[in-house]
Amino acid sequence: MFPACISVGSVPIKNFKNTIAIDKDSSTSMGIQHRKGHWVEPPETVQEISGIEQAVVEGDLLLSDERLAVDSLWPPIDGITSIPYKLSDSLTERKQTILAGFKMISDPTCIHFHEYTNEQNYLNIIPGKGCASYVGFQGGAQNVFFDSSCSSGNLCHEIMHALGLHHEHTRPDRDSFITIQWEAVVPEKKSNFMIKQGNTQGLAYDTESIMHYGNSYFSANGNPTIIPKDKGVDMGQRTHLSPLDIIRLNKLYHCGESE
């Protein structure tokens, strides 16, 4: 995982407001299953969305360097980063699952979440097909889509996107730690595996990140699409923040720098 909000990209600022990461996660999200001769869509996919309905060809995208990093971080109020959230009435029965996703972030960081009252900027948690979130602070009612199949870990992954973070496997230094098996990738999904220029904050590559793809995401034939250079490494977990996930969030949101 690394910050999209301080990354260098080629996307005009005016288009970023219509960018959304769609993560069709299962509760485990460790990989995908295949049936002979048939590709099954992985539990997590990322596409760009124009508005909300129209998907475009490329995968995820990062902010242009024309926009300041702080513009994509949720702004603190009175020195505290506490993000309002509003739940759709239809998600009331899943409130505890949603709160557990928030807790995965708030427990080890200075980032907090509270129920919406009348704030101008807030996370609007609504039903959707799969789990989905815009990348970085958008302003206003910022939709986060939460399907019935989404787990608390899936929501945590989406909130990490909303906080300005992108997928770990697109880091500039990823080729030193993983190998992309391009011949196994579904052709129209290869853009999801392209390197993105960005700020790694001086932290090590993290295959354990909650923001890392699993080893068979977007496989055309059931073979791995990502192979770690260190044997025995698991990728694609959606159960917890890794130690480096926690450090990265705390650095990005300046946790502990002032009280």
C-alpha positions in Angstrom: 0.0 0.0 0.0 1.2 3.5 -0.8 -0.4 6.9 -0.9 -2.2 7.7 -4.1 -2.6 11.2 -2.8 1.1 12.0 -3.1 1.8 10.0 -6.2 2.7 11.3 -9.6 0.3 10.4 -12.3 -0.9 11.6 -15.7 -4.6 12.1 -14.9 -6.0 15.6 -15.1 -7.3 16.9 -11.8 -10.8 17.4 -13.2 -11.1 13.6 -13.9 -10.0 12.5 -10.5 -13.2 13.5 -8.9 -14.9 10.8 -11.0 -12.4 8.0 -10.0 -13.6 5.1 -8.0 -11.9 1.9 -7.0 -14.3 -1.1 -7.2 -13.3 -4.0 -5.0 -15.6 -7.0 -5.4 -14.2 -8.8 -2.4 -15.2 -12.0 -0.8 -14.9 -12.5 2.9 -11.5 -14.2 2.6 -10.1 -12.5 -0.4 -6.9 -14.6 -0.5 -7.2 -15.4 -4.2 -9.7 -16.7 -6.7 -11.2 -20.0 -7.7 -11.3 -21.4 -11.2 -13.4 -23.8 -13.1 -11.9 -25.7 -16.0 -11.9 -23.5 -19.1 -13.6 -20.6 -17.4 -12.2 -17.6 -15.7 -13.9 -16.6 -12.5 -13.7 -12.9 -11.7 -11.5 -12.4 -8.6 -12.9 -11.2 -5.4 -11.3 -7.8 -5.8 -11.3 -5.8 -9.0 -10.3 -2.2 -9.6 -11.5 0.0 -12.4 -12.0 3.6 -13.1 -15.6 4.8 -13.1 -16.8 7.8 -14.9 -19.5 9.1 -12.6 -20.6 5.8 -11.0 -22.2 3.7 -13.8 -19.7 3.8 -16.7 -16.6 1.8 -16.3 -13.6 2.7 -18.5 -10.8 0.5 -19.6 -7.9 1.2 -17.3 -7.5 0.0 -13.8 -6.7 2.3 -10.8 -5.1 5.7 -11.2 -3.2 8.1 -9.0 -3.4 11.8 -8.5 -1.6 14.2 -10.8 1.4 16.0 -9.3 -0.5 19.2 -10.1 -2.6 18.6 -7.0 -1.1 19.0 -3.5 -1.0 15.9 -1.3 -3.0 17.6 1.5 -5.9 18.1 -0.9 -6.5 14.3 -0.9 -6.1 13.7 2.8 -9.2 14.1 5.0 -8.7 17.4 6.8 -8.5 17.5 10.6 -11.0 19.4 12.6 -9.5 21.2 15.6 -6.4 19.1 15.1 -8.2 15.8 15.2 -8.9 13.5 12.2 -12.4 12.3 12.9 -14.3 11.3 9.8 -18.1 11.3 9.8 -20.0 8.4 8.4 -23.6 7.9 7.4 -25.2 4.5 7.0 -28.0 3.7 4.6 -31.1 2.5 6.4 -30.9 -0.7 4.5 -27.5 -1.4 6.1 -28.6 -1.1 9.7 -28.4 -4.9 10.2 -24.8 -4.8 9.2 -23.8 -1.9 11.4 -21.6 -4.0 13.7 -19.6 -5.4 10.7 -19.1 -1.9 9.4 -18.0 -0.6 12.7 -15.6 -3.4 13.0 -14.0 -2.3 9.7 -13.6 1.3 11.1 -12.1 -0.1 14.3 -9.4 -1.9 12.4 -8.1 1.6 11.4 -9.0 3.6 14.5 -7.4 1.3 17.1 -3.8 1.6 15.9 -3.9 5.1 14.5 -5.1 8.7 15.3 -7.8 8.4 12.7 -11.3 8.2 14.2 -14.8 7.8 12.8 -18.1 9.1 14.2 -21.7 9.1 13.1 -22.8 11.9 10.8 -24.7 14.8 12.3 -24.7 17.7 9.8 -21.1 17.8 8.6 -20.4 18.9 5.0 -17.9 16.2 4.3 -18.6 12.6 5.2 -18.4 8.9 4.1 -21.8 7.8 2.8 -22.0 4.0 3.2 -24.6 2.7 0.8 -25.5 -0.7 -0.8 -23.9 -1.6 -4.0 -22.7 -4.4 -6.3 -19.5 -5.3 -4.6 -17.4 -3.1 -2.3 -16.3 0.2 -3.7 -14.7 3.5 -2.7 -13.3 6.7 -4.3 -9.6 7.1 -3.8 -8.7 10.0 -1.5 -10.8 12.8 0.0 -13.4 14.0 -2.5 -15.5 16.4 -0.4 -19.3 16.3 0.2 -21.1 13.0 0.6 -18.4 10.6 -0.5 -20.0 7.3 -1.4 -18.6 3.9 -0.2 -20.5 1.0 -1.6 -21.0 -2.0 0.7 -22.5 -5.2 -0.7 -24.0 -8.0 1.4 -20.9 -10.2 0.6 -18.5 -7.6 2.0 -16.7 -8.3 5.3 -15.3 -5.9 7.9 -11.9 -6.4 6.3 -13.3 -5.6 2.9 -14.7 -2.4 4.2 -11.4 -1.6 5.9 -9.7 -2.0 2.5 -12.2 0.4 1.0 -11.7 3.0 3.7 -8.0 2.8 3.2 -8.7 3.8 -0.4 -10.9 6.7 0.8 -8.0 7.8 3.1 -5.8 8.2 0.0 -4.1 4.8 -0.4 -3.6 2.6 -3.4 -2.6 -0.9 -4.0 0.8 -2.1 -2.9 1.6 -4.1 -6.0 1.7 -1.0 -8.1 4.6 0.6 -6.2 7.6 1.8 -8.3 9.9 -0.7 -6.6 7.6 -3.8 -6.8 9.7 -5.6 -9.4 12.3 -6.2 -6.7 9.8 -8.1 -4.6 7.3 -9.7 -6.9 7.1 -10.9 -10.5 4.1 -10.2 -12.7 3.2 -13.2 -14.9 1.9 -11.1 -17.7 1.0 -14.2 -19.9 -1.4 -15.3 -17.2 -3.2 -12.0 -16.8 -6.6 -11.4 -18.5 -5.6 -9.1 -21.4 -8.1 -6.4 -20.7 -7.0 -6.3 -17.0 -3.3 -5.8 -17.6 -3.6 -2.1 -16.7 -4.4 -3.1 -13.1 -0.8 -4.4 -12.8 1.0 -1.4 -14.2 3.6 0.4 -12.0 2.4 3.7 -10.7 5.0 6.4 -9.8 4.4 7.4 -6.2 5.8 8.2 -2.7 6.6 5.0 -0.8 7.4 7.1 2.4 10.7 5.3 2.8 8.9 2.1 4.0 9.6 -1.4 2.8 7.5 -3.2 0.3 4.7 -5.1 2.1 3.3 -8.3 0.7 1.3 -8.6 3.9 -0.6 -5.3 3.3 -4.3 -5.3 3.3 -3.9 -3.3 0.1 -2.0 -6.1 -1.8 -3.5 -8.2 -4.6 -3.7 -11.9 -4.1 -1.5 -14.2 -6.2 -4.2 -15.2 -8.7 -6.1 -12.0 -9.2 -7.3 -11.6 -12.8 -5.9 -14.9 -14.0 -6.9 -16.0 -17.4 -6.0 -19.6 -17.0 -5.8 -20.4 -13.2 -2.1 -19.8 -13.0 -0.7 -17.2 -10.6 -0.5 -13.6 -11.9 1.8 -12.5 -9.1 4.7 -14.5 -7.8 6.6 -13.3 -4.7 10.4 -13.5 -4.9 10.5 -14.8 -1.3 9.0 -18.2 -1.2 6.2 -19.0 1.2 4.8 -15.4 1.2 1.0 -15.0 1.4 -0.6 -12.1 -0.4 -4.1 -10.7 -0.5 -5.3 -11.0 3.1 -8.3 -8.9 4.2 -8.3 -9.6 7.9 -6.1 -7.0 9.5 -3.8 -4.1 8.9 -0.2 -5.2 8.6 2.4 -3.5 10.8 3.6 -1.4 7.8 0.0 -0.5 7.0 -0.3 1.0 10.4 3.0 2.9 10.2 2.1 4.2 6.8 -1.2 5.6 7.9 0.3 7.1 11.0 3.0 8.9 8.9 0.5 10.0 6.3 -1.9 11.5 8.8 0.9 12.8 11.1 -0.2 10.8 14.1 1.7 11.5 17.2 3.5 14.6 15.8 1.5 17.0 18.0 -1.1 16.7 20.7 
